Amino acid sequence: MRNRRLVVSAALLAAGAGLIPGIAQAAPGAPAGPAGQGVAAYTPAPVSTPGAGPDAAQKSGGRTFSSPADRTVVTSRSGAQTGGNARAKGTQGAQQGAQGAQDSSTSIYLTAHTDGARSIDLRSHVIDYDAPALDVVVAWGDGTTDTYSLPAGGTSDARNLTHRYTVLGTYDVKVTAKDTVNGTEAVNELRFTTMGAEFTAHEPTRLLDTRTGVGAAKAKVGPRSSVALKVAGAAKVPAGATGVALNVTVTNTTGAGHISVQSTKADAEAAVTSNVNFAAGQTVPNLVIDAIGEDGYVHLFNAGWEPVDLIADVTGYFAPAAANGWGALDPTRVVDTREGLGTAKGQVPGQGTFGVEIAGRGGVPKTATAVAVNLTVADPRSAGHLTAYPSGKAAPTTSNVNFAAGQTVANSAVVPVGPDGRIIVRNGGWDPADVVVDVVGYYTPESRSALVAYGLPYRLLDTRKDSWGGRKAGPLKARTHFPMRFEGDTTKPDVDGWVLNTTVTNTRGNGFLSVTPDPNFWSDYVNGTAVTPPRPVSSALNWTKGATVANIAQTPGGKGGMIDFWNQGWEDTDLLVDLLAFYKTD
């Protein structure tokens, strides 16, 4: 039996990084406003004790599989069976059997657990109080075995064994206890699926549009209501997909609210986290990277009090099979039309496009099949949208970033790379706009770093609330950053990259958020020897005064498993950080 949901059991322990106590908490799902202009100047501010986050990957609930003892099948030299499948089938061998099989009291209980990408932690419990010595063979299903022996005189032996699969997939794990004296063997087995999933790029395709009846009824999603969206088995997404990269857009809004995207309807409607925040009259997108439900669906819940239209575009999926692994990068700017970086200097004309040579630049290898980027539009002269897609393809009807006149706004995207190593960015508006592209990671067949999706977002930080470690509620101070430890004390992080949903609210002025690896170790902060990280030039999201804005951030931890969250504005703001998933090799 498997459980897609991972639940982080450890609470966030945080000591404020320049946090101001006593600020009132804002209501969840506060209205969002248009995003604001980035701030150019910077004056470093001292950082005090960093947040001490949970060891999120290692203390999660994971996924558990089991096969109870009554499924044990005992076979004699003659081939007669008792127990397990033989009993279920009612075979004559089970009814009569050889004397050795009838007399055998051996039973095996198996439980397998995983919270990694390729690893299995198997607990094998062999019980036989009358048997002579037993030889136990554990066949992992990939052609490898482990063996051990149990002494005569009866036994109740429970032991833990760990195995790592080279290739993601589903395996039949079999444990056999052989009684060579009586000529019997007892067998129990379970089917185990690795939790990690590798990525396959998907040409941008619209799976849901409630305005036209694509993927759901042609009708707005009512207040406090959800819509079920078929993902696995839809378009060219295979039925075995376990995760998805989905751009979710809310539009035709008449009131404030937020959208939560979950793998089950119950989780979506009970969620305390959000994926998209909006105000009346806004069209707002956000990238979602998360688990698909056991039934192949994801559920989008309108937590507002007014009906809205919802749009969802798929750009890739994850499955437990060899495909493309994650490659983490520090955010790297590859295009800025304001400076002529990566393309011609000057605003992109309305309905205009430009190509970006992405493979082989900014740390992206030439073998990359898709890139994770942050797209930012600046100073647009009228409302419109940006679309990023692979070269060699016609422009799709999907969009990645929606904007109003004069608005600076960012959104993350996973974009397939064309055969010539390029992606295309199109200004879907009717007037010119500046475009900025920051690359934050890539997918390549050369990497074996697989997605481990939680299926249920876990809130790591909410500066509006008191938290463990004595940190009092209070916003992130202007022009400073909040360092958060994501793994236990380490000098060699176990996690290759983190998938986080970041949200700012109670914004008191314009600004932007940067999310980057921290260059220090935890001990540097404890000893007071930490260096102030250099100011990032990339942005994860942009905001204006009074806005609540969300965007996904994919980033590695630093050399010590720490990540910095930078408030690049001139006013304090509240910050929320939700853990969606992580990338791991083992």
Residue pairs with C-beta under 8 A, 6 or more apart in sequence:
1 64
1 65
1 66
2 63
2 64
2 65
2 193
3 61
3 63
3 64
4 63
4 242
4 263
4 291
4 293
4 294
4 453
4 455
5 61
5 263
5 267
5 291
5 454
5 455
5 456
6 60
6 61
6 62
6 63
6 115
6 452
6 453
6 454
6 455
6 456
7 60
7 61
7 454
7 456
7 458
8 54
8 56
8 59
8 60
8 61
8 454
8 458
8 579
9 54
9 59
9 60
9 61
10 54
10 55
10 56
10 59
11 54
11 467
11 468
12 51
12 52
12 53
12 54
12 459
12 460
12 461
12 467
12 468
13 51
13 52
13 53
13 54
13 467
13 468
13 469
14 51
14 52
14 53
14 461
14 467
14 468
14 469
14 471
14 484
15 48
15 49
15 50
15 51
15 52
15 469
15 470
15 471
16 48
16 49
16 471
16 472
16 474
17 47
17 48
17 49
17 50
17 51
17 476
17 477
17 480
17 481
17 482
17 483
18 45
18 46
18 47
18 48
18 476
18 477
18 480
19 463
19 471
19 472
19 474
19 475
19 476
19 477
19 482
20 474
20 475
20 477
20 572
21 472
21 473
21 474
22 472
22 473
22 474
23 464
23 473
23 474
23 475
23 506
23 574
24 464
25 464
25 465
25 473
26 464
26 505
26 506
26 574
28 258
28 272
28 274
28 303
29 256
29 257
29 258
29 274
29 277
29 303
29 304
29 548
30 256
30 277
30 505
30 506
30 548
31 256
31 257
31 277
31 278
31 279
31 280
31 547
31 548
32 256
32 258
32 277
32 278
32 279
32 282
32 284
32 547
32 548
32 549
32 550
33 279
33 282
33 543
33 544
33 545
33 546
33 547
33 548
33 549
34 282
34 403
34 404
34 407
34 409
34 544
34 547
35 407
35 408
35 409
35 410
35 512
35 541
35 542
35 543
35 544
35 547
35 549
36 408
36 509
36 510
36 511
36 512
36 542
36 543
36 544
36 545
36 547
36 569
37 378
37 408
37 510
37 542
38 378
38 408
38 511
38 512
38 539
38 542
38 568
39 510
39 511
39 512
39 568
39 569
39 570
42 479
42 535
42 568
43 479
44 479
44 532
44 535
45 477
45 479
45 480
46 480
46 532
47 480
47 481
47 482
47 483
47 530
47 532
49 525
50 482
50 483
50 484
50 485
50 518
50 522
50 525
50 530
50 562
51 461
51 471
51 482
51 483
51 484
51 485
52 469
52 484
52 485
52 522
53 460
53 461
53 484
53 485
53 486
54 460
55 486
55 487
55 488
56 458
56 460
56 486
56 487
56 495
56 498
56 579
56 582
57 115
57 116
57 452
57 487
57 494
57 495
57 582
57 584
58 115
58 487
58 488
58 494
60 115
60 454
61 115
62 113
62 114
62 115
62 195
63 113
63 114
63 115
63 195
64 111
64 112
64 113
65 111
65 112
65 113
65 190
65 191
65 192
65 193
66 109
66 110
66 111
66 112
66 190
67 109
67 110
67 188
67 189
67 190
68 109
69 107
69 108
69 109
69 125
69 127
69 188
70 83
70 84
70 107
71 83
71 84
71 85
71 188
72 83
72 84
72 106
72 107
72 108
72 186
72 187
72 188
73 81
73 82
73 83
73 84
73 85
73 86
73 186
73 187
73 188
74 81
74 82
74 83
74 84
74 101
74 104
74 106
74 184
74 185
74 186
74 187
75 81
75 101
75 184
75 185
75 186
75 187
76 97
76 98
76 99
76 100
76 101
76 104
76 182
76 183
76 184
77 98
77 100
77 183
77 184
78 98
78 101
79 93
80 93
80 94
80 96
80 97
80 98
80 101
81 91
81 93
81 94
81 97
81 101
82 93
82 94
82 97
82 101
82 102
82 104
83 94
83 107
83 186
84 187
84 188
86 93
86 94
87 94
93 101
100 179
100 182
100 183
100 184
101 184
103 182
104 128
104 131
104 179
104 182
104 184
104 186
105 127
105 128
105 129
105 130
105 131
106 126
106 127
106 128
106 131
106 134
106 177
106 179
106 184
106 186
107 126
107 127
107 128
107 186
107 188
108 124
108 125
108 126
108 127
108 175
108 177
108 186
108 187
108 188
109 125
109 127
109 188
110 122
110 123
110 124
110 125
110 173
110 175
110 188
110 189
110 190
111 122
111 123
111 125
112 120
112 121
112 122
112 123
112 173
112 190
112 192
113 120
113 121
113 123
114 120
114 121
114 192
114 194
114 195
115 195
115 452
116 195
116 196
116 452
116 584
116 586
117 168
117 194
117 195
117 196
117 449
117 450
117 451
117 452
117 583
117 584
117 585
117 586
118 164
118 165
118 166
118 168
118 194
118 196
118 448
118 450
118 585
118 586
119 162
119 163
119 164
119 165
119 586
120 140
120 162
120 163
120 164
120 165
120 173
120 192
120 194
121 160
121 161
121 162
122 138
122 160
122 161
122 162
122 163
122 173
123 158
123 159
123 160
123 161
124 136
124 138
124 158
124 159
124 161
124 175
125 156
125 157
125 158
126 134
126 136
126 150
126 155
126 156
126 157
126 158
126 175
126 177
126 186
127 155
127 156
127 157
128 134
128 154
128 155
128 177
128 179
128 186
129 154
129 155
129 156
130 154
131 152
131 154
131 155
131 179
131 182
132 152
132 179
132 180
132 181
132 182
133 149
133 150
133 151
133 152
133 180
133 181
134 149
134 150
134 155
134 177
134 178
134 179
135 147
135 149
135 150
135 177
135 178
135 180
136 147
136 148
136 149
136 150
136 175
136 176
136 177
136 178
137 145
137 146
137 147
137 175
137 176
137 178
138 145
138 146
138 147
138 161
138 173
138 174
138 175
139 145
139 173
139 174
139 175
139 176
140 146
140 163
140 165
140 171
140 173
141 171
141 172
141 173
141 174
141 192
142 165
142 166
142 167
142 171
144 163
146 161
146 163
148 159
150 157
150 177
164 586
165 171
165 194
167 321
167 322
168 194
168 196
168 197
168 198
168 320
168 321
168 322
168 450
169 193
169 194
169 320
169 321
170 191
170 192
170 193
170 194
170 320
171 191
171 192
171 193
171 194
172 189
172 190
172 191
172 192
173 189
173 190
173 191
173 192
174 187
174 188
174 189
175 187
175 188
175 189
176 185
176 186
176 187
177 185
177 186
177 187
178 184
178 185
179 185
179 186
193 320
194 320
194 450
195 320
195 452
196 320
196 450
196 451
196 452
196 584
197 241
197 242
197 243
197 318
197 319
197 320
197 450
197 451
197 452
197 453
198 318
198 319
198 320
198 321
198 322
198 323
198 324
198 325
198 448
198 450
198 451
199 245
199 316
199 317
199 318
199 323
199 324
199 325
199 326
199 369
199 370
199 443
199 451
200 316
200 317
200 318
200 319
200 323
200 324
200 369
201 315
201 316
201 324
201 369
201 370
201 390
201 414
201 416
201 417
201 443
202 235
202 236
202 237
202 245
202 314
202 315
202 316
202 317
202 416
203 236
203 389
203 390
203 393
203 396
203 416
204 313
204 314
204 315
204 387
204 389
204 396
204 398
204 416
205 235
205 236
205 313
205 314
205 396
205 398
206 214
206 215
206 311
206 312
206 313
206 396
206 397
206 398
207 214
207 215
207 229
207 230
207 231
207 234
207 235
207 246
207 312
207 313
207 314
208 214
208 215
208 216
208 227
208 229
208 300
208 310
208 311
208 312
209 215
209 309
209 310
209 311
209 312
210 216
210 217
210 218
210 219
210 220
210 221
210 227
210 309
210 310
210 311
211 218
211 251
211 252
211 309
211 311
212 218
215 229
215 230
215 234
215 312
216 227
216 228
216 229
216 310
220 252
220 307
220 308
220 309
221 227
221 300
221 302
221 307
221 308
221 309
221 310
222 302
222 307
223 257
223 302
223 304
223 305
223 306
223 307
224 269
224 302
224 303
224 304
224 305
225 301
225 302
226 265
226 268
226 269
226 299
226 300
226 301
226 302
227 299
227 300
227 310
228 265
228 297
228 298
228 299
229 297
229 298
229 299
229 300
229 312
230 296
230 297
231 237
231 241
231 244
231 246
231 292
231 296
231 297
231 298
231 314
231 317
232 238
232 239
232 240
232 241
232 242
232 292
232 296
232 297
232 317
233 239
233 296
234 296
235 314
237 244
237 314
237 317
238 317
238 319
239 296
240 319
240 320
240 321
241 292
241 296
241 317
241 318
241 319
242 291
242 292
242 318
242 319
242 320
242 453
243 289
243 290
243 291
243 292
243 317
243 318
243 319
243 451
243 453
243 581
244 288
244 289
244 290
244 292
244 298
244 314
244 316
244 317
244 318
245 287
245 288
245 289
245 314
245 315
245 316
245 317
245 318
245 414
246 261
246 287
246 288
246 289
246 290
246 298
246 312
246 313
246 314
246 315
247 285
247 286
247 287
247 288
247 312
247 313
247 314
247 315
247 398
247 399
247 400
247 411
247 413
248 259
248 261
248 275
248 276
248 285
248 286
248 287
248 288
248 300
248 310
248 311
248 312
249 276
249 283
249 284
249 285
249 310
249 311
249 312
249 313
249 399
249 402
250 259
250 276
250 278
250 282
250 283
250 284
250 285
250 308
250 309
250 310
250 311
251 283
251 284
251 308
251 309
251 310
251 311
251 402
252 283
252 308
252 309
253 278
253 279
253 280
253 281
253 282
253 283
253 304
253 306
253 308
254 280
254 281
254 306
254 307
254 308
255 280
255 304
255 305
255 306
256 278
256 279
256 280
256 304
257 277
257 278
257 302
257 303
257 304
257 305
257 306
257 308
258 274
258 275
258 276
258 277
258 278
258 303
258 304
258 548
259 274
259 275
259 276
259 278
259 300
259 301
259 302
259 303
259 308
259 310
260 268
260 269
260 271
260 273
260 274
260 275
260 300
260 301
260 303
261 268
261 275
261 288
261 290
261 298
261 299
261 300
261 301
262 268
262 271
262 290
262 298
262 299
262 301
262 455
262 456
262 457
263 290
263 291
263 292
263 293
263 294
263 297
263 298
263 299
263 455
263 456
264 293
264 299
265 299
267 299
267 455
267 456
268 299
268 300
268 301
269 299
269 301
271 301
271 303
271 457
272 459
273 457
273 458
273 459
273 501
273 576
273 578
274 303
274 501
274 503
274 550
275 286
275 288
275 501
275 550
276 284
276 285
276 286
276 550
277 284
277 503
277 505
277 548
277 549
277 550
278 284
278 304
278 308
279 547
279 548
280 306
283 402
284 402
285 399
285 400
285 401
285 402
285 411
286 411
286 412
286 501
286 550
286 551
286 552
287 411
287 412
287 413
287 414
287 551
287 552
288 298
288 552
288 580
289 414
289 451
289 453
289 499
289 552
289 554
289 580
289 581
290 298
290 453
290 454
290 455
290 457
290 580
290 581
291 453
291 454
291 455
291 581
292 298
292 317
293 299
293 455
300 310
300 312
302 308
302 310
313 396
313 398
313 399
315 370
315 413
315 414
315 415
315 416
316 370
316 414
316 416
316 443
318 450
318 451
318 453
322 445
323 445
324 369
324 370
324 443
324 444
324 445
324 447
325 443
325 444
325 445
325 446
325 447
325 448
325 449
325 450
325 583
325 585
326 441
326 442
326 443
326 447
326 449
326 450
326 451
326 496
326 497
326 583
327 364
327 365
327 368
327 441
327 442
327 443
327 444
327 447
327 449
328 441
328 449
328 496
328 497
328 554
328 555
328 556
328 583
329 362
329 363
329 364
329 439
329 440
329 441
329 442
329 556
330 363
330 516
330 517
330 555
330 556
331 374
331 438
331 439
331 440
331 514
331 515
331 516
331 536
331 538
331 540
331 555
332 362
332 363
332 438
332 439
332 440
332 538
333 341
333 362
333 436
333 437
333 438
333 537
333 538
334 341
334 342
334 356
334 358
334 361
334 362
334 437
334 438
334 439
335 341
335 342
335 343
335 356
335 425
335 435
335 436
335 437
336 342
336 434
336 436
336 437
337 343
337 344
337 345
337 346
337 347
337 348
337 354
337 434
337 435
337 436
338 345
338 378
338 434
338 436
339 345
340 346
342 356
342 357
342 437
343 354
343 355
343 356
344 354
346 432
347 379
347 381
347 432
347 433
347 434
348 354
348 425
348 427
348 432
348 433
348 434
348 435
349 427
349 432
350 382
350 384
350 427
350 429
350 430
350 431
350 432
351 426
351 427
351 428
351 429
351 430
352 426
352 427
352 432
353 395
353 424
353 425
353 426
353 427
354 424
354 425
354 435
355 391
355 422
355 423
355 424
356 422
356 423
356 424
356 425
356 437
357 421
357 422
358 364
358 368
358 371
358 417
358 421
358 422
358 423
358 439
359 365
359 366
359 367
359 368
359 417
359 421
359 422
360 366
360 421
362 439
363 439
364 371
364 439
364 442
365 442
365 444
365 446
366 421
367 444
367 445
367 446
368 417
368 421
368 442
368 443
368 444
369 416
369 417
369 443
369 444
369 445
370 414
370 415
370 416
370 417
370 442
370 443
371 414
371 415
371 417
371 423
371 439
371 441
371 442
371 443
372 412
372 413
372 414
372 439
372 440
372 441
372 442
372 443
372 554
373 388
373 412
373 413
373 414
373 415
373 423
373 437
373 438
373 439
373 440
374 410
374 411
374 412
374 413
374 437
374 438
374 440
374 538
374 539
374 540
374 551
375 386
375 388
375 400
375 401
375 410
375 411
375 412
375 413
375 425
375 435
375 436
375 437
376 401
376 408
376 409
376 410
376 435
376 436
376 437
376 438
376 539
376 542
377 384
377 386
377 401
377 403
377 407
377 408
377 409
377 410
377 433
377 434
377 435
377 436
378 408
378 433
378 434
378 435
378 436
379 406
379 408
379 433
379 434
380 403
380 404
380 405
380 406
380 407
380 429
380 431
380 432
380 433
380 434
381 405
381 406
381 429
381 431
381 432
381 433
382 405
382 429
382 430
382 431
383 403
383 404
383 405
383 429
384 402
384 403
384 427
384 428
384 429
384 430
384 431
384 433
385 399
385 400
385 401
385 402
385 403
385 428
385 429
386 399
386 400
386 401
386 403
386 425
386 426
386 427
386 428
386 433
386 435
387 395
387 396
387 398
387 399
387 400
387 425
387 426
387 428
388 400
388 413
388 415
388 423
388 424
388 425
388 426
389 395
389 396
389 398
389 415
389 416
389 423
389 424
389 426
390 415
390 416
390 417
390 418
390 422
390 423
390 424
391 417
391 418
391 419
391 420
391 422
391 423
391 424
392 418
392 419
392 420
393 418
393 424
395 424
395 426
399 428
400 411
400 413
401 409
401 410
401 411
401 413
402 409
403 409
403 429
403 433
407 544
408 542
409 542
409 549
410 436
410 512
410 539
410 540
410 541
410 542
410 551
411 551
412 440
412 540
412 551
412 552
412 553
412 554
414 443
415 423
416 423
417 423
418 424
425 435
425 437
427 433
427 435
436 539
438 538
438 539
440 538
440 553
440 554
440 555
441 497
441 554
448 585
449 496
449 497
449 583
449 584
449 585
450 583
450 584
450 585
451 499
451 581
451 582
451 583
452 581
452 582
452 583
452 584
453 580
453 581
454 579
454 580
454 581
457 501
457 578
457 579
457 580
458 578
458 579
459 576
459 577
459 578
459 579
460 484
460 500
460 577
460 578
460 579
461 467
461 482
461 484
461 565
461 575
461 576
461 577
462 574
462 576
463 473
463 474
463 475
463 476
463 574
463 575
463 576
464 473
464 475
464 505
464 506
464 574
464 576
465 473
466 472
466 473
475 506
475 572
475 573
475 574
475 575
476 482
476 565
476 567
476 572
476 573
476 574
476 575
477 567
477 572
478 509
478 511
478 567
478 569
478 570
478 571
478 572
478 573
479 567
479 568
479 569
479 570
480 566
480 567
481 514
481 533
481 564
481 565
481 566
481 567
482 564
482 565
482 567
482 575
483 518
483 520
483 525
483 530
483 562
483 563
483 564
483 565
484 562
484 563
484 564
484 565
484 577
485 522
485 560
485 561
485 562
486 495
486 498
486 557
486 561
486 562
486 563
487 493
487 494
487 495
487 557
487 560
487 561
488 561
489 522
489 523
490 560
490 561
491 521
491 559
491 560
493 556
493 557
493 558
493 559
493 560
493 561
494 561
494 584
494 586
495 557
495 561
495 582
495 583
495 584
496 556
496 582
496 583
496 584
496 585
497 554
497 555
497 556
497 582
497 583
498 554
498 555
498 556
498 557
498 563
498 579
498 581
498 582
498 583
499 552
499 553
499 554
499 579
499 580
499 581
499 582
499 583
500 515
500 552
500 553
500 554
500 555
500 563
500 577
500 578
500 579
500 580
501 550
501 551
501 552
501 553
501 577
501 578
501 580
502 513
502 515
502 540
502 541
502 550
502 551
502 552
502 553
502 565
502 575
502 576
502 577
502 578
503 548
503 549
503 550
503 575
503 576
503 577
503 578
504 511
504 513
504 541
504 543
504 547
504 548
504 549
504 573
504 574
504 575
504 576
505 548
505 573
505 574
505 576
506 573
506 574
507 543
507 544
507 545
507 546
507 547
507 548
507 549
507 569
507 571
507 573
507 574
508 545
508 571
508 572
508 573
509 545
509 569
509 570
509 571
510 543
510 544
510 545
510 569
510 570
511 542
511 543
511 567
511 568
511 569
511 570
511 571
511 573
512 539
512 540
512 541
512 542
512 543
512 568
512 569
513 539
513 540
513 541
513 542
513 543
513 551
513 565
513 566
513 567
513 568
513 575
514 535
514 536
514 538
514 539
514 540
514 564
514 565
514 566
514 568
515 540
515 553
515 555
515 563
515 564
515 565
515 566
516 533
516 536
516 538
516 555
516 563
516 564
516 566
517 555
517 556
517 557
517 558
517 559
517 562
517 563
517 564
518 533
518 557
518 558
518 560
518 562
518 563
518 564
519 531
519 533
519 558
519 559
520 530
520 531
520 533
520 558
520 560
520 562
521 559
521 560
521 562
522 560
522 561
522 562
523 560
524 530
524 531
524 560
533 564
535 566
535 568
536 566
539 568
540 551
540 553
541 549
541 550
541 551
542 549
543 549
543 569
543 573
545 571
552 580
555 563
557 563
565 575
565 577
567 573
567 575
